[in-house]
Amino acid sequence: MFRRRKPLNDIFEEFDSMFNQFDSIFNGTPKDYKVESGTDEIGDWKKETYLSPSGSIFITNFVRTSNNTNNNSSVNQLKSKLQKAIDDENFEEAVKIRDEIKNHEKNQDSIKKLELELKKSIEEQNFEKSIELRDQLKKLKS
């Protein structure tokens, strides 16, 4: 009726024995593996698929390829939302998103100027001014 439970050490030994068979497979490093089918660009990401020397394991990496600032990435996100709204024929939403994009792009010069001022004020250790500039930047970026 009741089964006797295995001691915890026995369970760990069984677990080790199951995974010991994979040691020889994982001894290779990704540099020993060959790229299976090149790379695919997915927006700001690059997908790399590697095949182990034995051909039994695939390793897929996703690597960020761009160093976009938050502003550029948010503009890119807005542009993709705009395209989706247009595809869905939601033109009222598309107009709102278009205006947001224009505001972001228009504010870029002001943001760059404030960032330079902020950097200078920090170097001068004028922290009160730095706080004011930081708050101005937050308003422009939002």
C-alpha positions in Angstrom: 0.0 0.0 0.0 2.7 2.5 1.0 5.9 2.7 -1.0 9.1 3.1 0.8 10.7 6.5 -0.1 14.3 6.5 -1.4 16.8 8.4 0.6 17.8 11.7 -0.7 21.3 10.6 -1.5 20.0 7.8 -3.7 17.9 10.3 -5.7 20.9 12.6 -6.2 23.0 9.6 -7.4 20.4 8.6 -9.9 20.2 12.2 -11.1 24.0 12.4 -11.5 24.0 9.1 -13.4 21.4 10.4 -15.8 23.3 13.5 -16.6 26.8 12.0 -16.7 26.0 10.8 -20.2 25.9 14.4 -21.4 29.4 15.3 -20.1 31.1 14.2 -23.3 28.7 16.3 -25.4 29.1 19.5 -23.3 32.9 19.3 -23.2 33.1 21.2 -26.4 32.9 25.0 -26.4 30.7 27.1 -28.7 33.8 28.1 -30.6 34.2 24.4 -31.6 30.7 24.5 -33.0 29.9 25.6 -36.5 27.3 28.1 -37.4 24.5 26.1 -38.8 22.7 28.5 -41.1 24.2 32.0 -40.6 22.6 34.7 -38.7 19.2 36.3 -38.8 18.6 39.9 -38.0 15.5 40.4 -35.8 15.2 44.1 -35.2 18.0 45.1 -32.9 18.8 41.5 -32.2 20.9 39.0 -34.1 20.1 35.3 -33.9 23.0 32.8 -34.2 22.4 29.1 -34.3 25.4 26.7 -33.6 25.6 23.0 -34.2 27.8 20.8 -32.0 30.5 18.8 -33.7 28.6 15.6 -33.2 25.5 17.2 -34.7 23.3 16.3 -31.7 23.0 19.7 -30.0 21.9 23.1 -31.3 22.8 26.3 -29.4 20.9 29.5 -30.3 22.1 32.9 -29.1 20.3 36.2 -29.3 22.7 39.1 -29.3 21.8 42.8 -29.3 23.3 44.4 -32.3 22.7 48.1 -31.8 23.6 50.6 -29.1 20.4 52.7 -29.4 19.8 55.2 -26.7 16.5 55.0 -24.9 15.1 57.8 -27.0 15.9 56.1 -30.3 14.5 52.8 -29.1 11.3 54.4 -27.9 11.0 56.2 -31.2 11.5 52.9 -33.0 8.9 51.3 -30.7 6.5 54.1 -31.5 7.2 53.7 -35.3 6.3 50.0 -35.1 3.1 50.8 -33.1 2.3 53.4 -35.8 2.7 50.8 -38.5 0.5 48.3 -36.6 -2.2 51.0 -36.2 -2.0 51.8 -39.9 -2.2 48.1 -40.8 -5.2 47.7 -38.4 -6.8 50.8 -40.0 -6.9 52.5 -36.6 -6.2 55.9 -38.0 -7.1 57.9 -34.9 -4.5 56.0 -32.9 -2.0 56.4 -35.8 -2.4 60.2 -35.7 -1.7 60.2 -31.9 1.3 58.1 -32.3 2.6 60.2 -35.3 2.3 63.3 -33.1 4.2 61.5 -30.3 7.0 60.6 -32.7 7.2 64.2 -33.9 7.5 65.5 -30.4 10.3 63.0 -29.6 12.2 63.9 -32.7 11.7 67.6 -32.1 13.0 67.3 -28.5 16.2 65.4 -29.5 18.2 68.7 -29.9 16.9 70.0 -26.6 17.7 66.7 -24.9 21.3 66.6 -26.3 21.9 70.2 -25.2 20.5 69.5 -21.7 22.6 66.3 -21.4 25.8 68.3 -22.2 24.8 70.9 -19.6 24.1 68.2 -17.1 27.5 66.5 -17.7 29.2 69.9 -17.3 27.3 70.7 -14.1 28.2 67.3 -12.6 31.9 67.9 -13.4 31.7 71.3 -11.7 29.9 69.6 -8.8 27.0 72.0 -9.1 24.5 69.4 -7.9 21.5 71.7 -7.4 21.7 72.7 -11.1 22.3 69.0 -12.0 19.0 68.0 -10.3 17.1 70.7 -12.2 18.6 69.6 -15.5 17.8 66.0 -14.7 14.2 66.9 -14.0 14.0 68.9 -17.3 15.4 65.9 -19.1 12.9 63.5 -17.6 10.1 65.8 -18.8 11.4 66.0 -22.3 12.0 62.2 -22.5 8.5 61.3 -21.3 
